[in-house]
Amino acid sequence: DRERDFGGWADQSKTMCGKATTRDMILKRDLKPSVSNRDCQVTAGTLADPYTGRTIAFKRGRTTSAAVQIDHVVALLDAWGSGARDWTHARRVAYANDPDVLLASDGPANMAKGAGLDFNGSGEYSSQGTGAPDIWMPANKVYRCDYMAKRVAIKTKYRLTMTPREKQQTVKYLGACAAGKVG
């Protein structure tokens, strides 16, 4: 349960101003340019979406905000299953609001990502043809190596585990990235 186990978006009014939350902080960082209201809530901007490679116009609103979502690169369910369940509540809230873990992304791509990891090895993501069938990968092939490297950095920073299969696939994929054989 995201709210119970990881809390909501943290108040960032001390670092930004007004009624800003972590969501606003990430939108301000990732939308170029971004527009904010007097409460420091991001109301508009343009996202160069790393997951799809598309440019998305963001406009804050009840029916429009979902076009750009804030993704936990290592999904909360993945983090929970790889060690976060043993953390204190405060550490889980800090993780869920850590800018290093978060990325503004295309809303539908973020929703398709789900948990980010196929825990049961069913090959749920194998149709992507990425060479890493247990790990969700962005449709934007140019960003895939950076995405995998970011997942490793987050898992390392937070000492989150990888299943043997996830680790093998990650090492193999990043090796292909380093050799220039992924594209």
Backbone torsions as a table, in degrees:
resi	resn	phi	psi	omega
1	ASP	NA	112.4	-173.3
2	ARG	-56.9	-50.5	-177.5
3	GLU	-64.6	-47.4	-177.5
4	ARG	-68.0	-45.3	-172.3
5	ASP	-89.7	-27.8	-176.4
6	PHE	-123.9	-1.4	-179.2
7	GLY	70.9	177.8	177.8
8	GLY	-94.5	-164.9	176.4
9	TRP	-68.7	132.0	-178.1
10	ALA	-73.7	148.8	175.3
11	ASP	-67.6	125.9	178.9
12	GLN	-114.7	18.9	-175.5
13	SER	-61.7	-26.5	179.2
14	LYS	-75.5	-33.0	179.9
15	THR	-91.5	-25.2	179.7
16	MET	-112.7	-80.0	174.2
17	CYS	162.7	177.3	171.5
18	GLY	51.2	-125.7	-176.0
19	LYS	-110.1	24.1	-176.9
20	ALA	-65.5	141.5	174.7
21	THR	-117.7	179.5	176.3
22	THR	-57.5	-37.1	177.6
23	ARG	-56.5	-45.4	179.0
24	ASP	-63.7	-40.0	179.4
25	MET	-60.3	-43.5	-179.0
26	ILE	-71.6	-40.5	176.4
27	LEU	-60.7	-43.1	178.8
28	LYS	-61.5	-38.6	179.5
29	ARG	-70.6	-42.3	-169.0
30	ASP	-96.7	-19.7	177.3
31	LEU	-90.2	131.6	-179.8
32	LYS	-131.1	114.0	-10.3
33	PRO	-79.5	169.1	174.6
34	SER	-121.9	152.0	178.8
35	VAL	-121.8	134.2	179.6
36	SER	-121.7	153.5	174.7
37	ASN	-86.2	-176.2	-176.6
38	ARG	-68.8	-16.0	175.9
39	ASP	-91.3	9.1	179.7
40	CYS	67.5	20.2	174.0
41	GLN	-88.4	130.1	-179.6
42	VAL	-69.6	127.1	-176.6
43	THR	-109.9	-19.6	-178.3
44	ALA	-163.1	162.6	176.9
45	GLY	164.4	-178.5	-179.2
46	THR	-124.6	129.2	179.6
47	LEU	-108.5	126.0	166.7
48	ALA	-87.8	94.5	-171.1
49	ASP	-69.4	119.5	179.6
50	PRO	-68.9	-27.3	-175.4
51	TYR	-77.3	-33.6	-177.6
52	THR	-112.5	-19.5	-175.3
53	GLY	81.8	2.5	-179.0
54	ARG	-88.9	159.5	171.6
55	THR	-98.5	128.1	-175.5
56	ILE	-122.0	127.5	173.8
57	ALA	-84.0	121.5	-179.9
58	PHE	-100.5	135.2	172.9
59	LYS	-138.6	120.8	-179.5
60	ARG	-65.3	133.7	177.6
61	GLY	170.8	162.2	-176.8
62	ARG	-55.7	-39.9	-176.5
63	THR	-103.4	-2.6	-175.3
64	THR	-116.4	-23.2	-174.5
65	SER	-61.3	-30.3	-176.5
66	ALA	-68.5	-11.0	178.1
67	ALA	-62.4	-32.2	175.7
68	VAL	-123.1	121.4	179.4
69	GLN	-117.0	164.6	176.4
70	ILE	-101.9	116.5	-176.9
71	ASP	-95.5	138.0	166.4
72	HIS	-86.3	108.9	-174.0
73	VAL	-54.9	-46.8	166.8
74	VAL	-95.7	105.0	-173.2
75	ALA	-53.8	153.5	-179.3
76	LEU	-60.0	-38.2	177.5
77	LEU	-65.1	-40.9	176.6
78	ASP	-62.9	-46.4	179.6
79	ALA	-61.3	-43.3	179.3
80	TRP	-58.2	-47.2	-177.7
81	GLY	-71.9	-16.6	-178.0
82	SER	-113.6	21.4	170.6
83	GLY	138.3	-25.2	-175.0
84	ALA	-65.0	-22.4	179.6
85	ARG	-61.9	-22.3	-178.7
86	ASP	-94.3	-2.1	-179.5
87	TRP	-81.4	165.5	170.6
88	THR	-71.1	160.0	177.6
89	HIS	-59.5	-41.3	-179.0
90	ALA	-60.9	-39.8	179.1
91	ARG	-68.3	-38.2	177.5
92	ARG	-65.0	-39.9	177.4
93	VAL	-64.2	-41.7	178.2
94	ALA	-62.1	-42.8	177.4
95	TYR	-59.9	-49.2	-176.2
96	ALA	-64.4	-16.9	-178.9
97	ASN	-115.9	10.0	-179.2
98	ASP	-77.4	119.6	179.7
99	PRO	-56.1	-27.6	178.7
100	ASP	-68.0	-22.3	-177.4
101	VAL	-92.8	-17.7	-168.6
102	LEU	-106.8	148.8	-178.6
103	LEU	-152.1	127.7	173.6
104	ALA	-68.1	136.3	-176.7
105	SER	-150.7	166.8	174.1
106	ASP	-56.4	127.8	-177.7
107	GLY	-56.7	-52.6	179.5
108	PRO	-60.9	-36.0	177.7
109	ALA	-65.3	-41.3	178.6
110	ASN	-63.7	-41.0	179.5
111	MET	-67.1	-36.3	178.8
112	ALA	-67.5	-28.7	-178.7
113	LYS	-63.0	-35.3	180.0
114	GLY	59.1	-127.9	-177.5
115	ALA	-75.0	-18.6	-179.8
116	GLY	87.3	-11.9	-176.7
117	LEU	-145.8	134.7	178.5
118	ASP	-88.1	87.0	-172.4
119	PHE	-59.4	-33.1	-175.4
120	ASN	-93.7	5.4	176.7
121	GLY	66.0	28.9	-177.4
122	SER	-78.1	-5.9	-178.8
123	GLY	77.9	25.4	-177.8
124	GLU	-52.6	-36.2	-176.0
125	TYR	-100.7	2.4	-175.3
126	SER	-64.1	-22.7	179.2
127	SER	-66.4	-13.7	178.2
128	GLN	-73.9	-18.2	179.9
129	GLY	62.4	39.1	-175.0
130	THR	-95.3	-13.4	-174.2
131	GLY	86.0	-1.5	177.8
132	ALA	-132.0	71.0	-169.4
133	PRO	-65.2	-20.5	-178.9
134	ASP	-90.0	-5.1	-175.8
135	ILE	-121.0	126.1	175.6
136	TRP	-60.1	139.5	177.9
137	MET	-127.7	147.0	178.0
138	PRO	-64.8	149.4	175.7
139	ALA	-64.9	-29.2	179.4
140	ASN	-73.8	100.0	-176.2
141	LYS	-60.2	-30.3	-179.5
142	VAL	-63.6	-28.2	-176.0
143	TYR	-94.2	-8.2	-172.1
144	ARG	-61.2	-42.7	179.7
145	CYS	-64.5	-42.9	177.6
146	ASP	-63.4	-39.5	178.9
147	TYR	-60.8	-48.7	-179.9
148	MET	-63.2	-41.2	178.6
149	ALA	-63.6	-38.7	178.8
150	LYS	-65.5	-40.3	176.5
151	ARG	-58.8	-44.5	179.9
152	VAL	-63.9	-43.1	179.9
153	ALA	-60.7	-42.0	179.6
154	ILE	-67.6	-46.5	-179.6
155	LYS	-62.7	-34.9	177.9
156	THR	-70.2	-48.3	-179.1
157	LYS	-55.8	-41.8	-176.0
158	TYR	-98.7	6.9	179.7
159	ARG	52.9	42.9	176.1
160	LEU	-85.6	144.1	-176.8
161	THR	-84.5	165.7	170.7
162	MET	-125.8	144.2	173.2
163	THR	-66.2	157.2	177.6
164	PRO	-54.8	-41.3	-179.5
165	ARG	-66.6	-43.0	177.8
166	GLU	-61.1	-43.7	-179.6
167	LYS	-64.3	-44.5	-179.6
168	GLN	-61.3	-45.6	-179.5
169	GLN	-66.3	-38.5	179.9
170	THR	-65.5	-46.9	179.1
171	VAL	-61.4	-44.8	179.5
172	LYS	-62.1	-44.6	-177.9
173	TYR	-66.6	-46.4	-180.0
174	LEU	-66.9	-30.3	173.6
175	GLY	-63.2	-41.3	176.8
176	ALA	-66.3	-35.8	176.4
177	CYS	-61.6	-48.4	-177.8
178	ALA	-63.1	-31.9	-179.6
179	ALA	-85.1	-1.8	-179.7
180	GLY	72.9	24.1	-176.3
181	LYS	-103.8	14.3	178.7
182	VAL	-119.3	139.7	179.2
183	GLY	-166.5	NA	NA
